[in-house]
Amino acid sequence: MSEQTPSRRKRAILLIAVAVAFLWSVGYWPVRSRQGINYEVTQHTLPLSLKLAGFVYRDMEYRHLARALTRGVHRDEAKVLRLYEWVRSHITAGSPPGLPVVDDHVWNIIVRGYGESDQLADVLATLCAYAGIPADLALLGPPSGPMVHAVAMVKLDGRWCPLDPFYGIVVRHAEGRLMSREELLADPTLLRHAAPGLVVNGVEYPRLYVWLPQISPGAELRPYRHMPLWRAWYQVRRVVGRITSIP
């Protein structure tokens, strides 16, 4: 036994050294990251370890912020409205004069403090998802054309309800309950009263909601891809061919 012990120790040390060297090399494996500035997308490389560290860091920040903002609030709809009001008060709608339109991570939008309609909607949907409420970003525009506007969609009591943090438009019933996609489409006058005379990129505001997506059960919701375990499962399904692309 005494003669075998040093040999076993050497093998163990060797295996540990190999494992450390492997992890070190993988950690510095170059990967790509994209960023859009004034609608021009550029790519840069960074170590895989740095990209993963940033991913985990942002996940922790989203989780902490969503919990802090909804602390003491128990009803899902009240949580949604609390998060909506926070986004409205802390993130400027549109890019201030002289500052660029920057398209990157949701957390950077929160830190930067301004964004376009899809960015504010993405922030709201992400915070709602981290607060335990199914949510998604809805890009509004003709199927063959560019995006005209964007809103957040949240699922409350089985109904998908739109909220517009960019223009501050939320349509509710007399008792305060948020109106669903189907209710708004059935009565366009509700949106005309909520946004009188508002025209977005040449389109009257109520007409935008004709392009609201119908989110099916089991649909891939964008905000969950910020969560490490969910994203890992998403990537596995991409590799095996069940998902072909990331919108």
C-alpha positions in Angstrom: 0.0 0.0 0.0 2.8 2.4 0.9 4.4 1.9 -2.6 1.1 2.5 -4.5 0.1 5.7 -2.6 2.7 8.0 -4.3 1.7 6.7 -7.7 -2.0 7.3 -7.0 -1.2 10.8 -5.8 0.8 11.5 -9.0 -2.1 10.3 -11.2 -4.5 12.4 -9.2 -2.3 15.5 -9.5 -1.9 14.8 -13.2 -5.6 14.5 -13.8 -6.3 17.7 -11.8 -3.6 19.5 -13.9 -5.1 18.3 -17.1 -8.6 19.3 -16.0 -7.4 22.8 -15.0 -5.6 23.2 -18.3 -8.7 22.1 -20.2 -11.0 24.5 -18.3 -8.4 27.3 -18.7 -8.2 26.8 -22.5 -12.0 26.5 -22.8 -12.5 29.6 -20.7 -10.3 31.6 -23.1 -12.0 30.2 -26.2 -12.8 33.2 -28.4 -16.6 33.8 -28.9 -18.5 36.6 -30.6 -20.7 39.3 -29.2 -22.8 41.8 -31.2 -23.8 45.4 -30.5 -25.8 47.8 -32.5 -25.1 51.5 -32.5 -27.3 53.8 -34.5 -28.6 50.7 -36.3 -25.2 49.5 -37.4 -24.3 46.1 -35.9 -20.7 45.3 -35.1 -19.1 42.2 -33.7 -16.3 41.8 -31.3 -14.6 38.8 -29.8 -14.1 38.0 -26.1 -13.2 35.0 -24.0 -16.0 32.5 -23.4 -15.4 32.8 -19.6 -16.0 36.5 -19.7 -19.2 36.1 -21.8 -20.5 33.5 -19.3 -19.6 35.6 -16.3 -21.5 38.5 -17.8 -24.5 36.3 -18.5 -24.6 35.1 -14.9 -24.1 38.6 -13.5 -27.0 40.0 -15.5 -29.2 37.1 -14.4 -28.5 37.9 -10.8 -29.1 41.6 -11.4 -32.5 41.0 -13.1 -33.5 38.6 -10.3 -32.5 41.0 -7.5 -34.2 44.0 -9.2 -37.5 42.2 -9.9 -37.6 41.0 -6.3 -36.8 44.4 -4.8 -39.4 46.2 -6.9 -42.2 43.7 -6.2 -41.4 43.1 -2.5 -44.7 43.1 -0.5 -46.8 42.8 -3.6 -48.7 39.5 -3.9 -51.1 39.7 -6.9 -49.5 39.2 -10.3 -51.4 42.1 -11.9 -50.2 44.4 -9.1 -46.6 43.2 -9.7 -46.9 43.9 -13.4 -48.2 47.4 -12.8 -45.5 48.1 -10.2 -42.8 47.0 -12.7 -44.5 49.0 -15.5 -44.5 52.2 -13.5 -40.9 51.7 -12.6 -39.9 51.3 -16.2 -41.9 54.4 -17.1 -40.2 56.5 -14.4 -36.7 55.2 -14.7 -36.1 54.7 -18.4 -36.5 57.6 -20.9 -38.6 56.8 -23.9 -36.5 57.5 -27.0 -32.9 58.4 -27.4 -32.1 61.9 -26.0 -30.6 64.4 -28.6 -26.9 63.8 -29.2 -26.9 60.3 -27.7 -26.7 57.1 -29.9 -29.4 54.4 -30.3 -27.7 51.5 -28.7 -29.0 47.9 -29.1 -27.5 45.4 -26.7 -28.3 43.6 -23.4 -31.4 44.4 -21.5 -29.4 45.2 -18.4 -27.4 47.8 -20.2 -30.7 49.5 -21.2 -31.6 49.7 -17.6 -28.2 51.1 -16.6 -28.1 53.5 -19.6 -31.6 54.8 -18.7 -33.1 55.3 -22.2 -34.3 53.2 -25.1 -36.6 52.8 -28.1 -40.0 51.1 -27.9 -38.7 47.6 -28.3 -36.1 48.1 -25.7 -38.5 49.5 -23.0 -40.9 46.6 -23.8 -38.1 44.1 -23.5 -37.1 45.5 -20.1 -40.6 45.3 -18.8 -41.1 41.7 -20.2 -37.8 40.6 -18.7 -38.6 42.0 -15.2 -42.1 40.4 -15.3 -40.6 37.1 -16.2 -38.1 37.3 -13.3 -41.0 38.2 -11.0 -42.6 34.9 -12.0 -45.1 36.2 -14.5 -45.0 34.8 -18.1 -44.2 37.7 -20.5 -42.8 38.4 -23.9 -41.8 41.2 -26.3 -44.3 41.8 -29.1 -42.9 43.5 -32.2 -45.7 45.2 -34.2 -45.5 45.6 -37.9 -46.6 44.0 -41.2 -45.3 40.5 -41.8 -43.4 41.7 -44.9 -42.2 45.0 -43.5 -40.1 46.5 -40.7 -41.1 46.8 -37.1 -43.3 49.9 -36.5 -43.7 49.7 -32.7 -43.3 47.2 -29.8 -45.2 46.4 -26.6 -44.8 44.0 -23.8 -47.3 41.1 -23.3 -48.0 39.5 -19.9 -50.0 36.5 -19.1 -52.6 37.1 -16.3 -55.2 34.5 -15.4 -54.7 32.8 -18.7 -55.1 36.0 -20.8 -52.3 37.7 -22.7 -52.5 41.5 -22.0 -50.4 44.2 -23.8 -48.7 47.1 -22.0 -47.0 50.0 -23.8 -44.2 51.5 -21.6 -43.0 53.7 -24.4 -46.1 55.7 -24.7 -47.5 54.9 -21.3 -50.7 53.2 -22.6 -52.4 50.6 -20.5 -56.1 49.8 -21.1 -58.1 48.5 -18.2 -61.7 47.6 -17.3 -63.7 49.8 -15.1 -62.8 47.6 -12.1 -59.1 48.0 -12.9 -58.4 44.6 -14.6 -56.1 44.8 -17.6 -57.7 44.2 -20.9 -56.6 41.2 -23.0 -55.4 41.1 -26.6 -58.8 39.6 -27.7 -60.8 42.3 -25.8 -58.8 45.1 -27.4 -59.1 43.6 -30.9 -62.8 43.2 -30.5 -63.3 46.9 -29.6 -60.7 49.2 -31.3 -62.5 52.3 -29.8 -60.9 51.4 -26.5 -57.5 52.2 -27.9 -58.7 55.4 -29.6 -59.8 56.6 -26.2 -56.5 55.6 -24.6 -54.4 57.2 -27.3 -56.4 59.9 -29.0 -54.8 61.1 -32.2 -51.6 59.2 -31.7 -49.8 58.2 -34.9 -46.7 56.0 -34.8 -44.5 56.1 -37.9 -47.5 56.9 -40.1 -49.8 54.3 -38.5 -52.7 55.2 -36.3 -52.1 53.8 -32.9 -55.2 51.5 -32.7 -54.2 49.8 -36.0 -50.9 48.7 -34.5 -52.7 46.2 -32.3 -53.9 44.3 -35.4 -50.3 43.0 -35.5 -50.4 41.7 -31.9 -49.1 38.1 -32.0 -51.2 35.3 -30.6 -48.9 33.5 -28.2 -49.6 29.8 -28.2 -49.2 27.5 -25.2 -45.6 26.3 -24.9 -44.3 29.2 -27.1 -40.6 30.2 -26.7 -40.7 33.4 -24.6 -37.8 35.7 -25.2 -37.2 36.9 -21.6 -36.5 33.4 -20.3 -33.4 33.2 -22.4 -31.7 35.5 -19.9 -31.9 32.7 -17.3 -28.9 30.3 -17.3 -30.7 27.0 -16.9 -33.4 27.9 -19.3 -30.9 29.2 -21.9 -28.8 26.0 -21.5 -31.9 23.9 -22.3 -32.7 26.2 -25.2 -29.3 25.8 -26.6 -29.5 22.0 -26.3 -32.7 22.0 -28.3 -31.1 24.2 -30.9 -28.2 21.7 -31.3 -30.6 18.7 -31.7 -32.6 20.7 -34.3 -35.8 21.3 -32.4 -35.2 25.1 -32.6 -33.5 26.6 -35.7 -32.8 30.2 -34.7 -32.9 32.9 -32.0 -35.1 35.8 -32.9 
